[in-house]
Amino acid sequence: MLDGVSLDQLRTFITAVDEGSFSAAARKLRRAQSVVSDLVSGLEAQIGVPLFDRSGRYPKLTPSGTVLLADARGIVSGVDFMKARAKGIASGLEPELSVVVDVFFPIEAITEAAKAFRETFPGTPLRLFVEALGGAYQPVLSGSASIGIVGSLPIMPPSLTPERLTGVALIMVAAQDHPLAQFEGTIPKSELAKHVQLVLTDRSELSAGRELGVMSSSTWRLADLFAKHAFLLNGLGWGGMPLHTVQLDIADGRLVELSIEDVPPGGLNLPMFAVYPTSAPPGPAGRWLVERLKQCPSKLGTSS
């Protein structure tokens, strides 16, 4: 019997509750009151449970009706959501948006964009990966992510199309009690070579054979930016970090910005790009996200 329950019955049941009476529901639905009453009675007969107590002037929900009302709302809402998603897909909207983000890109910027994305595309789930260096390109190349928010590589994979988003300030830091933090004046590269440099390693092969920003012959390599941050705070070496991740540490004196030969004041500017397969450009939701991220400050981590 339950297989015969219709959406029309459920919608009429919900409207009768929301409007307070069968007559008000009939006006809302622009149907005869007898039709509304028959639909609700038919629903009760099919599920074998009385939904309304009709002994008073107005029908009143029974305890069972109160419980089943939530189920009815969930069913109708789910069907409406499916219809909206199907309509979006038919119009070219992605059924899901998968994005891989370089760990250097500020998560605050991604979070703000995601909040607006949820309001704009409520029927499109967002799947997010966080990787570093070439690892942020790999999911796009393999097809598990449709868009990458990535830093620059020495050689851009030829199958990808890049769009410049912004830049992230990258500065060199060490713990306040590290020998380099006590160095007076600009630190020459010969001095850097005497100390362990903490380096973020590439878990992919996209930068194999190329050293990015390595200035010391003595290195410890970590695959996680947060582990590198912890190692820096504990004086285990010096290294480069996105300014936005260490601003509070510098302000509180836990880390010191190093003045290094050939590194400009304020650090290096690491360009960030949106990349996607040239053969599969973003749909409406992906394009919206790319344009939203282009509104980030021109160099994240600075006062601009």
Summary of the structure (lengths in Angstrom):
residues: 304
radius of gyration: 29.4
end to end distance: 65.7
largest distance: 93.0
contacts: 929
relative contact order: 0.14
helix: 41%
strand: 22%
